[in-house]
Amino acid sequence: MEGNYKDEREPTILGVPYSELEGELRNAYVELERIKDPIERECVELLIHLAEKRYHNRFFD
């Protein structure tokens, strides 16, 4: 029946399910310390910031 389908998948941010995001963000900060290129580092910092913002606002979406 079309129209009655409910998507049961867990929401994701950047492809990471909410339930795994906190651990992945911790890992991202560890990896960030290893990045030497300033442009690459800034890009990764922006992605982390966006993911954190979305994670903290997940209840208000």
PQR file of N, CA, C, O and H, with PARSE charges and radii, in Angstrom:
ATOM      1  N   MET A   1       0.826  -1.173   0.000 -0.4000 1.5000
ATOM      2  CA  MET A   1       0.000   0.000   0.000 -0.0000 2.0000
ATOM      3  C   MET A   1       0.877   1.246   0.000  0.5500 1.7000
ATOM      4  O   MET A   1       1.635   1.481   0.941 -0.5500 1.4000
ATOM      5  N   GLU A   2       0.773   2.020  -1.032 -0.4000 1.5000
ATOM      6  CA  GLU A   2       1.534   3.251  -1.097 -0.0000 2.0000
ATOM      7  C   GLU A   2       0.984   4.254  -0.095  0.5500 1.7000
ATOM      8  O   GLU A   2      -0.212   4.276   0.194 -0.5500 1.4000
ATOM      9  H   GLU A   2       0.157   1.829  -1.796  0.4000 1.0000
ATOM     10  N   GLY A   3       1.872   5.076   0.426 -0.4000 1.5000
ATOM     11  CA  GLY A   3       1.444   6.097   1.368 -0.0000 2.0000
ATOM     12  C   GLY A   3       1.455   5.647   2.816  0.5500 1.7000
ATOM     13  O   GLY A   3       1.428   6.490   3.713 -0.5500 1.4000
ATOM     14  H   GLY A   3       2.844   5.058   0.192  0.4000 1.0000
ATOM     15  N   ASN A   4       1.496   4.351   3.074 -0.4000 1.5000
ATOM     16  CA  ASN A   4       1.509   3.850   4.448 -0.0000 2.0000
ATOM     17  C   ASN A   4       2.899   3.411   4.892  0.5500 1.7000
ATOM     18  O   ASN A   4       3.076   2.952   6.020 -0.5500 1.4000
ATOM     19  H   ASN A   4       1.519   3.667   2.345  0.4000 1.0000
ATOM     20  N   TYR A   5       3.885   3.549   4.009 -0.4000 1.5000
ATOM     21  CA  TYR A   5       5.237   3.118   4.329 -0.0000 2.0000
ATOM     22  C   TYR A   5       5.879   4.088   5.316  0.5500 1.7000
ATOM     23  O   TYR A   5       5.854   5.302   5.111 -0.5500 1.4000
ATOM     24  H   TYR A   5       3.742   3.921   3.092  0.4000 1.0000
ATOM     25  N   LYS A   6       6.451   3.544   6.383 -0.4000 1.5000
ATOM     26  CA  LYS A   6       7.150   4.368   7.365 -0.0000 2.0000
ATOM     27  C   LYS A   6       8.624   3.983   7.341  0.5500 1.7000
ATOM     28  O   LYS A   6       8.965   2.807   7.465 -0.5500 1.4000
ATOM     29  H   LYS A   6       6.471   2.558   6.549  0.4000 1.0000
ATOM     30  N   ASP A   7       9.475   4.955   7.185 -0.4000 1.5000
ATOM     31  CA  ASP A   7      10.915   4.706   7.150 -0.0000 2.0000
ATOM     32  C   ASP A   7      11.406   4.469   8.575  0.5500 1.7000
ATOM     33  O   ASP A   7      11.349   5.370   9.412 -0.5500 1.4000
ATOM     34  H   ASP A   7       9.198   5.910   7.084  0.4000 1.0000
ATOM     35  N   GLU A   8      11.884   3.273   8.847 -0.4000 1.5000
ATOM     36  CA  GLU A   8      12.316   2.892  10.195 -0.0000 2.0000
ATOM     37  C   GLU A   8      13.817   3.095  10.406  0.5500 1.7000
ATOM     38  O   GLU A   8      14.331   2.819  11.491 -0.5500 1.4000
ATOM     39  H   GLU A   8      11.931   2.541   8.168  0.4000 1.0000
ATOM     40  N   ARG A   9      14.516   3.570   9.388 -0.4000 1.5000
ATOM     41  CA  ARG A   9      15.958   3.750   9.530 -0.0000 2.0000
ATOM     42  C   ARG A   9      16.264   4.893  10.492  0.5500 1.7000
ATOM     43  O   ARG A   9      15.534   5.881  10.574 -0.5500 1.4000
ATOM     44  H   ARG A   9      14.099   3.793   8.507  0.4000 1.0000
ATOM     45  N   GLU A  10      17.353   4.725  11.207 -0.4000 1.5000
ATOM     46  CA  GLU A  10      17.796   5.757  12.144 -0.0000 2.0000
ATOM     47  C   GLU A  10      18.317   6.959  11.352  0.5500 1.7000
ATOM     48  O   GLU A  10      19.007   6.775  10.349 -0.5500 1.4000
ATOM     49  H   GLU A  10      17.946   3.922  11.141  0.4000 1.0000
ATOM     50  N   PRO A  11      18.002   8.176  11.779 -0.5600 1.5000
ATOM     51  CA  PRO A  11      18.521   9.360  11.092  0.2800 2.0000
ATOM     52  C   PRO A  11      20.045   9.401  11.158  0.5500 1.7000
ATOM     53  O   PRO A  11      20.646   8.896  12.107 -0.5500 1.4000
ATOM     54  N   THR A  12      20.657   9.997  10.159 -0.4000 1.5000
ATOM     55  CA  THR A  12      22.111  10.077  10.117 -0.0000 2.0000
ATOM     56  C   THR A  12      22.567  11.513   9.908  0.5500 1.7000
ATOM     57  O   THR A  12      21.807  12.368   9.451 -0.5500 1.4000
ATOM     58  H   THR A  12      20.169  10.407   9.388  0.4000 1.0000
ATOM     59  N   ILE A  13      23.810  11.751  10.249 -0.4000 1.5000
ATOM     60  CA  ILE A  13      24.494  13.000   9.951 -0.0000 2.0000
ATOM     61  C   ILE A  13      25.786  12.614   9.255  0.5500 1.7000
ATOM     62  O   ILE A  13      26.598  11.874   9.811 -0.5500 1.4000
ATOM     63  H   ILE A  13      24.427  11.057  10.620  0.4000 1.0000
ATOM     64  N   LEU A  14      25.979  13.110   8.046 -0.4000 1.5000
ATOM     65  CA  LEU A  14      27.148  12.754   7.243 -0.0000 2.0000
ATOM     66  C   LEU A  14      27.292  11.241   7.130  0.5500 1.7000
ATOM     67  O   LEU A  14      28.407  10.721   7.098 -0.5500 1.4000
ATOM     68  H   LEU A  14      25.319  13.711   7.595  0.4000 1.0000
ATOM     69  N   GLY A  15      26.184  10.547   7.071 -0.4000 1.5000
ATOM     70  CA  GLY A  15      26.179   9.099   6.904 -0.0000 2.0000
ATOM     71  C   GLY A  15      26.383   8.301   8.182  0.5500 1.7000
ATOM     72  O   GLY A  15      26.426   7.071   8.136 -0.5500 1.4000
ATOM     73  H   GLY A  15      25.278  10.969   7.097  0.4000 1.0000
ATOM     74  N   VAL A  16      26.509   8.968   9.315 -0.4000 1.5000
ATOM     75  CA  VAL A  16      26.730   8.286  10.595 -0.0000 2.0000
ATOM     76  C   VAL A  16      25.429   8.335  11.395  0.5500 1.7000
ATOM     77  O   VAL A  16      24.887   9.417  11.623 -0.5500 1.4000
ATOM     78  H   VAL A  16      26.474   9.967   9.352  0.4000 1.0000
ATOM     79  N   PRO A  17      24.920   7.174  11.826 -0.5600 1.5000
ATOM     80  CA  PRO A  17      23.694   7.168  12.641  0.2800 2.0000
ATOM     81  C   PRO A  17      23.890   7.960  13.931  0.5500 1.7000
ATOM     82  O   PRO A  17      24.983   7.983  14.497 -0.5500 1.4000
ATOM     83  N   TYR A  18      22.820   8.606  14.387 -0.4000 1.5000
ATOM     84  CA  TYR A  18      22.883   9.394  15.622 -0.0000 2.0000
ATOM     85  C   TYR A  18      23.488   8.597  16.773  0.5500 1.7000
ATOM     86  O   TYR A  18      24.273   9.135  17.554 -0.5500 1.4000
ATOM     87  H   TYR A  18      21.932   8.586  13.927  0.4000 1.0000
ATOM     88  N   SER A  19      23.131   7.327  16.882 -0.4000 1.5000
ATOM     89  CA  SER A  19      23.589   6.522  18.018 -0.0000 2.0000
ATOM     90  C   SER A  19      25.106   6.333  18.026  0.5500 1.7000
ATOM     91  O   SER A  19      25.684   6.047  19.074 -0.5500 1.4000
ATOM     92  H   SER A  19      22.494   6.890  16.247  0.4000 1.0000
ATOM     93  N   GLU A  20      25.753   6.490  16.873 -0.4000 1.5000
ATOM     94  CA  GLU A  20      27.201   6.305  16.780 -0.0000 2.0000
ATOM     95  C   GLU A  20      27.957   7.622  16.682  0.5500 1.7000
ATOM     96  O   GLU A  20      29.188   7.635  16.705 -0.5500 1.4000
ATOM     97  H   GLU A  20      25.283   6.723  16.022  0.4000 1.0000
ATOM     98  N   LEU A  21      27.241   8.713  16.574 -0.4000 1.5000
ATOM     99  CA  LEU A  21      27.888   9.984  16.253 -0.0000 2.0000
ATOM    100  C   LEU A  21      28.805  10.496  17.354  0.5500 1.7000
ATOM    101  O   LEU A  21      29.881  11.015  17.058 -0.5500 1.4000
ATOM    102  H   LEU A  21      26.241   8.702  16.555  0.4000 1.0000
ATOM    103  N   GLU A  22      28.415  10.366  18.600 -0.4000 1.5000
ATOM    104  CA  GLU A  22      29.243  10.892  19.685 -0.0000 2.0000
ATOM    105  C   GLU A  22      30.636  10.265  19.668  0.5500 1.7000
ATOM    106  O   GLU A  22      31.638  10.970  19.789 -0.5500 1.4000
ATOM    107  H   GLU A  22      27.541   9.944  18.841  0.4000 1.0000
ATOM    108  N   GLY A  23      30.699   8.960  19.520 -0.4000 1.5000
ATOM    109  CA  GLY A  23      31.994   8.275  19.448 -0.0000 2.0000
ATOM    110  C   GLY A  23      32.780   8.666  18.213  0.5500 1.7000
ATOM    111  O   GLY A  23      33.999   8.826  18.271 -0.5500 1.4000
ATOM    112  H   GLY A  23      29.886   8.387  19.422  0.4000 1.0000
ATOM    113  N   GLU A  24      32.086   8.819  17.097 -0.4000 1.5000
ATOM    114  CA  GLU A  24      32.755   9.210  15.864 -0.0000 2.0000
ATOM    115  C   GLU A  24      33.313  10.626  15.963  0.5500 1.7000
ATOM    116  O   GLU A  24      34.377  10.912  15.414 -0.5500 1.4000
ATOM    117  H   GLU A  24      31.095   8.688  17.051  0.4000 1.0000
ATOM    118  N   LEU A  25      32.607  11.508  16.654 -0.4000 1.5000
ATOM    119  CA  LEU A  25      33.127  12.866  16.839 -0.0000 2.0000
ATOM    120  C   LEU A  25      34.394  12.856  17.690  0.5500 1.7000
ATOM    121  O   LEU A  25      35.334  13.600  17.409 -0.5500 1.4000
ATOM    122  H   LEU A  25      31.743  11.275  17.100  0.4000 1.0000
ATOM    123  N   ARG A  26      34.428  12.024  18.720 -0.4000 1.5000
ATOM    124  CA  ARG A  26      35.652  11.904  19.529 -0.0000 2.0000
ATOM    125  C   ARG A  26      36.804  11.416  18.661  0.5500 1.7000
ATOM    126  O   ARG A  26      37.917  11.934  18.751 -0.5500 1.4000
ATOM    127  H   ARG A  26      33.665  11.420  18.948  0.4000 1.0000
ATOM    128  N   ASN A  27      36.537  10.420  17.821 -0.4000 1.5000
ATOM    129  CA  ASN A  27      37.571   9.908  16.921 -0.0000 2.0000
ATOM    130  C   ASN A  27      38.029  10.982  15.941  0.5500 1.7000
ATOM    131  O   ASN A  27      39.212  11.061  15.609 -0.5500 1.4000
ATOM    132  H   ASN A  27      35.632   9.999  17.748  0.4000 1.0000
ATOM    133  N   ALA A  28      37.092  11.808  15.478 -0.4000 1.5000
ATOM    134  CA  ALA A  28      37.432  12.864  14.522 -0.0000 2.0000
ATOM    135  C   ALA A  28      38.399  13.866  15.147  0.5500 1.7000
ATOM    136  O   ALA A  28      39.317  14.342  14.478 -0.5500 1.4000
ATOM    137  H   ALA A  28      36.131  11.744  15.748  0.4000 1.0000
ATOM    138  N   TYR A  29      38.200  14.189  16.420 -0.4000 1.5000
ATOM    139  CA  TYR A  29      39.117  15.122  17.081 -0.0000 2.0000
ATOM    140  C   TYR A  29      40.515  14.526  17.206  0.5500 1.7000
ATOM    141  O   TYR A  29      41.504  15.246  17.069 -0.5500 1.4000
ATOM    142  H   TYR A  29      37.454  13.803  16.963  0.4000 1.0000
ATOM    143  N   VAL A  30      40.614  13.236  17.461 -0.4000 1.5000
ATOM    144  CA  VAL A  30      41.920  12.577  17.538 -0.0000 2.0000
ATOM    145  C   VAL A  30      42.596  12.635  16.172  0.5500 1.7000
ATOM    146  O   VAL A  30      43.776  12.971  16.076 -0.5500 1.4000
ATOM    147  H   VAL A  30      39.810  12.651  17.573  0.4000 1.0000
ATOM    148  N   GLU A  31      41.858  12.312  15.129 -0.4000 1.5000
ATOM    149  CA  GLU A  31      42.411  12.348  13.775 -0.0000 2.0000
ATOM    150  C   GLU A  31      42.777  13.768  13.362  0.5500 1.7000
ATOM    151  O   GLU A  31      43.757  13.972  12.645 -0.5500 1.4000
ATOM    152  H   GLU A  31      40.900  12.040  15.208  0.4000 1.0000
ATOM    153  N   LEU A  32      42.010  14.738  13.803 -0.4000 1.5000
ATOM    154  CA  LEU A  32      42.264  16.133  13.453 -0.0000 2.0000
ATOM    155  C   LEU A  32      43.663  16.562  13.896  0.5500 1.7000
ATOM    156  O   LEU A  32      44.323  17.335  13.202 -0.5500 1.4000
ATOM    157  H   LEU A  32      41.215  14.573  14.386  0.4000 1.0000
ATOM    158  N   GLU A  33      44.109  16.070  15.031 -0.4000 1.5000
ATOM    159  CA  GLU A  33      45.441  16.419  15.534 -0.0000 2.0000
ATOM    160  C   GLU A  33      46.544  15.920  14.610  0.5500 1.7000
ATOM    161  O   GLU A  33      47.654  16.450  14.643 -0.5500 1.4000
ATOM    162  H   GLU A  33      43.572  15.442  15.594  0.4000 1.0000
ATOM    163  N   ARG A  34      46.267  14.925  13.797 -0.4000 1.5000
ATOM    164  CA  ARG A  34      47.273  14.349  12.900 -0.0000 2.0000
ATOM    165  C   ARG A  34      47.355  15.073  11.559  0.5500 1.7000
ATOM    166  O   ARG A  34      48.302  14.863  10.801 -0.5500 1.4000
ATOM    167  H   ARG A  34      45.365  14.494  13.771  0.4000 1.0000
ATOM    168  N   ILE A  35      46.384  15.913  11.263 -0.4000 1.5000
ATOM    169  CA  ILE A  35      46.347  16.605   9.973 -0.0000 2.0000
ATOM    170  C   ILE A  35      47.267  17.818  10.033  0.5500 1.7000
ATOM    171  O   ILE A  35      47.103  18.694  10.882 -0.5500 1.4000
ATOM    172  H   ILE A  35      45.615  16.084  11.879  0.4000 1.0000
ATOM    173  N   LYS A  36      48.231  17.860   9.128 -0.4000 1.5000
ATOM    174  CA  LYS A  36      49.211  18.949   9.116 -0.0000 2.0000
ATOM    175  C   LYS A  36      48.833  20.055   8.135  0.5500 1.7000
ATOM    176  O   LYS A  36      49.125  21.224   8.388 -0.5500 1.4000
ATOM    177  H   LYS A  36      48.365  17.148   8.438  0.4000 1.0000
ATOM    178  N   ASP A  37      48.194  19.710   7.031 -0.4000 1.5000
ATOM    179  CA  ASP A  37      47.834  20.694   6.017 -0.0000 2.0000
ATOM    180  C   ASP A  37      46.766  21.637   6.569  0.5500 1.7000
ATOM    181  O   ASP A  37      45.697  21.179   6.973 -0.5500 1.4000
ATOM    182  H   ASP A  37      47.957  18.760   6.826  0.4000 1.0000
ATOM    183  N   PRO A  38      47.034  22.955   6.597 -0.5600 1.5000
ATOM    184  CA  PRO A  38      46.082  23.886   7.213  0.2800 2.0000
ATOM    185  C   PRO A  38      44.724  23.942   6.511  0.5500 1.7000
ATOM    186  O   PRO A  38      43.698  24.107   7.171 -0.5500 1.4000
ATOM    187  N   ILE A  39      44.703  23.812   5.209 -0.4000 1.5000
ATOM    188  CA  ILE A  39      43.428  23.863   4.482 -0.0000 2.0000
ATOM    189  C   ILE A  39      42.608  22.610   4.767  0.5500 1.7000
ATOM    190  O   ILE A  39      41.409  22.693   5.029 -0.5500 1.4000
ATOM    191  H   ILE A  39      45.536  23.678   4.672  0.4000 1.0000
ATOM    192  N   GLU A  40      43.255  21.455   4.715 -0.4000 1.5000
ATOM    193  CA  GLU A  40      42.555  20.203   5.023 -0.0000 2.0000
ATOM    194  C   GLU A  40      42.056  20.216   6.469  0.5500 1.7000
ATOM    195  O   GLU A  40      40.944  19.774   6.759 -0.5500 1.4000
ATOM    196  H   GLU A  40      44.230  21.388   4.502  0.4000 1.0000
ATOM    197  N   ARG A  41      42.883  20.721   7.356 -0.4000 1.5000
ATOM    198  CA  ARG A  41      42.506  20.784   8.772 -0.0000 2.0000
ATOM    199  C   ARG A  41      41.272  21.668   8.971  0.5500 1.7000
ATOM    200  O   ARG A  41      40.356  21.307   9.710 -0.5500 1.4000
ATOM    201  H   ARG A  41      43.786  21.080   7.121  0.4000 1.0000
ATOM    202  N   GLU A  42      41.256  22.822   8.310 -0.4000 1.5000
ATOM    203  CA  GLU A  42      40.109  23.723   8.439 -0.0000 2.0000
ATOM    204  C   GLU A  42      38.841  23.083   7.883  0.5500 1.7000
ATOM    205  O   GLU A  42      37.764  23.246   8.457 -0.5500 1.4000
ATOM    206  H   GLU A  42      42.000  23.115   7.710  0.4000 1.0000
ATOM    207  N   CYS A  43      38.958  22.361   6.776 -0.4000 1.5000
ATOM    208  CA  CYS A  43      37.792  21.675   6.202 -0.0000 2.0000
ATOM    209  C   CYS A  43      37.240  20.633   7.167  0.5500 1.7000
ATOM    210  O   CYS A  43      36.028  20.539   7.360 -0.5500 1.4000
ATOM    211  H   CYS A  43      39.833  22.229   6.310  0.4000 1.0000
ATOM    212  N   VAL A  44      38.122  19.859   7.768 -0.4000 1.5000
ATOM    213  CA  VAL A  44      37.694  18.834   8.717 -0.0000 2.0000
ATOM    214  C   VAL A  44      37.080  19.485   9.957  0.5500 1.7000
ATOM    215  O   VAL A  44      36.079  18.998  10.482 -0.5500 1.4000
ATOM    216  H   VAL A  44      39.107  19.935   7.611  0.4000 1.0000
ATOM    217  N   GLU A  45      37.672  20.574  10.420 -0.4000 1.5000
ATOM    218  CA  GLU A  45      37.102  21.291  11.570 -0.0000 2.0000
ATOM    219  C   GLU A  45      35.688  21.775  11.269  0.5500 1.7000
ATOM    220  O   GLU A  45      34.811  21.693  12.129 -0.5500 1.4000
ATOM    221  H   GLU A  45      38.485  20.970   9.993  0.4000 1.0000
ATOM    222  N   LEU A  46      35.460  22.278  10.060 -0.4000 1.5000
ATOM    223  CA  LEU A  46      34.121  22.732   9.678 -0.0000 2.0000
ATOM    224  C   LEU A  46      33.125  21.580   9.652  0.5500 1.7000
ATOM    225  O   LEU A  46      31.995  21.723  10.117 -0.5500 1.4000
ATOM    226  H   LEU A  46      36.172  22.345   9.362  0.4000 1.0000
ATOM    227  N   LEU A  47      33.541  20.438   9.109 -0.4000 1.5000
ATOM    228  CA  LEU A  47      32.659  19.267   9.090 -0.0000 2.0000
ATOM    229  C   LEU A  47      32.321  18.812  10.506  0.5500 1.7000
ATOM    230  O   LEU A  47      31.173  18.474  10.796 -0.5500 1.4000
ATOM    231  H   LEU A  47      34.459  20.322   8.732  0.4000 1.0000
ATOM    232  N   ILE A  48      33.312  18.804  11.379 -0.4000 1.5000
ATOM    233  CA  ILE A  48      33.076  18.419  12.772 -0.0000 2.0000
ATOM    234  C   ILE A  48      32.098  19.397  13.417  0.5500 1.7000
ATOM    235  O   ILE A  48      31.163  18.988  14.105 -0.5500 1.4000
ATOM    236  H   ILE A  48      34.244  19.079  11.144  0.4000 1.0000
ATOM    237  N   HIS A  49      32.318  20.680  13.193 -0.4000 1.5000
ATOM    238  CA  HIS A  49      31.437  21.700  13.771 -0.0000 2.0000
ATOM    239  C   HIS A  49      30.000  21.516  13.288  0.5500 1.7000
ATOM    240  O   HIS A  49      29.064  21.571  14.086 -0.5500 1.4000
ATOM    241  H   HIS A  49      33.078  21.013  12.634  0.4000 1.0000
ATOM    242  N   LEU A  50      29.826  21.300  11.991 -0.4000 1.5000
ATOM    243  CA  LEU A  50      28.480  21.106  11.449 -0.0000 2.0000
ATOM    244  C   LEU A  50      27.822  19.860  12.022  0.5500 1.7000
ATOM    245  O   LEU A  50      26.637  19.876  12.354 -0.5500 1.4000
ATOM    246  H   LEU A  50      30.586  21.255  11.343  0.4000 1.0000
ATOM    247  N   ALA A  51      28.587  18.783  12.139 -0.4000 1.5000
ATOM    248  CA  ALA A  51      28.036  17.545  12.692 -0.0000 2.0000
ATOM    249  C   ALA A  51      27.645  17.735  14.155  0.5500 1.7000
ATOM    250  O   ALA A  51      26.591  17.266  14.585 -0.5500 1.4000
ATOM    251  H   ALA A  51      29.550  18.770  11.869  0.4000 1.0000
ATOM    252  N   GLU A  52      28.492  18.423  14.917 -0.4000 1.5000
ATOM    253  CA  GLU A  52      28.163  18.672  16.328 -0.0000 2.0000
ATOM    254  C   GLU A  52      26.910  19.529  16.460  0.5500 1.7000
ATOM    255  O   GLU A  52      26.039  19.245  17.282 -0.5500 1.4000
ATOM    256  H   GLU A  52      29.348  18.805  14.568  0.4000 1.0000
ATOM    257  N   LYS A  53      26.826  20.562  15.658 -0.4000 1.5000
ATOM    258  CA  LYS A  53      25.659  21.444  15.722 -0.0000 2.0000
ATOM    259  C   LYS A  53      24.389  20.666  15.400  0.5500 1.7000
ATOM    260  O   LYS A  53      23.378  20.806  16.088 -0.5500 1.4000
ATOM    261  H   LYS A  53      27.533  20.793  14.990  0.4000 1.0000
ATOM    262  N   ARG A  54      24.442  19.853  14.362 -0.4000 1.5000
ATOM    263  CA  ARG A  54      23.278  19.054  13.974 -0.0000 2.0000
ATOM    264  C   ARG A  54      22.945  18.028  15.056  0.5500 1.7000
ATOM    265  O   ARG A  54      21.773  17.782  15.341 -0.5500 1.4000
ATOM    266  H   ARG A  54      25.263  19.739  13.803  0.4000 1.0000
ATOM    267  N   TYR A  55      23.978  17.429  15.658 -0.4000 1.5000
ATOM    268  CA  TYR A  55      23.775  16.432  16.706 -0.0000 2.0000
ATOM    269  C   TYR A  55      23.091  17.058  17.921  0.5500 1.7000
ATOM    270  O   TYR A  55      22.164  16.473  18.482 -0.5500 1.4000
ATOM    271  H   TYR A  55      24.930  17.629  15.426  0.4000 1.0000
ATOM    272  N   HIS A  56      23.540  18.232  18.325 -0.4000 1.5000
ATOM    273  CA  HIS A  56      22.965  18.882  19.504 -0.0000 2.0000
ATOM    274  C   HIS A  56      21.566  19.419  19.243  0.5500 1.7000
ATOM    275  O   HIS A  56      20.784  19.590  20.179 -0.5500 1.4000
ATOM    276  H   HIS A  56      24.293  18.707  17.869  0.4000 1.0000
ATOM    277  N   ASN A  57      21.243  19.687  17.992 -0.4000 1.5000
ATOM    278  CA  ASN A  57      19.921  20.209  17.639 -0.0000 2.0000
ATOM    279  C   ASN A  57      18.980  19.120  17.129  0.5500 1.7000
ATOM    280  O   ASN A  57      17.902  19.433  16.623 -0.5500 1.4000
ATOM    281  H   ASN A  57      21.878  19.548  17.231  0.4000 1.0000
ATOM    282  N   ARG A  58      19.359  17.862  17.249 -0.4000 1.5000
ATOM    283  CA  ARG A  58      18.585  16.766  16.653 -0.0000 2.0000
ATOM    284  C   ARG A  58      17.159  16.672  17.185  0.5500 1.7000
ATOM    285  O   ARG A  58      16.270  16.181  16.489 -0.5500 1.4000
ATOM    286  H   ARG A  58      20.235  17.608  17.660  0.4000 1.0000
ATOM    287  N   PHE A  59      16.933  17.133  18.400 -0.4000 1.5000
ATOM    288  CA  PHE A  59      15.593  17.041  18.970 -0.0000 2.0000
ATOM    289  C   PHE A  59      14.683  18.168  18.495  0.5500 1.7000
ATOM    290  O   PHE A  59      13.475  18.144  18.732 -0.5500 1.4000
ATOM    291  H   PHE A  59      17.655  17.532  18.965  0.4000 1.0000
ATOM    292  N   PHE A  60      15.266  19.147  17.828 -0.4000 1.5000
ATOM    293  CA  PHE A  60      14.490  20.303  17.387 -0.0000 2.0000
ATOM    294  C   PHE A  60      14.262  20.311  15.888  0.5500 1.7000
ATOM    295  O   PHE A  60      13.671  21.252  15.360 -0.5500 1.4000
ATOM    296  H   PHE A  60      16.247  19.166  17.635  0.4000 1.0000
ATOM    297  N   ASP A  61      14.725  19.265  15.185 -0.4000 1.5000
ATOM    298  CA  ASP A  61      14.526  19.165  13.727 -0.0000 2.0000
ATOM    299  C   ASP A  61      13.077  18.972  13.404  0.5500 1.7000
ATOM    300  O   ASP A  61      12.715  18.867  12.232 -0.5500 1.4000
ATOM    301  H   ASP A  61      15.206  18.500  15.615  0.4000 1.0000
TER
END
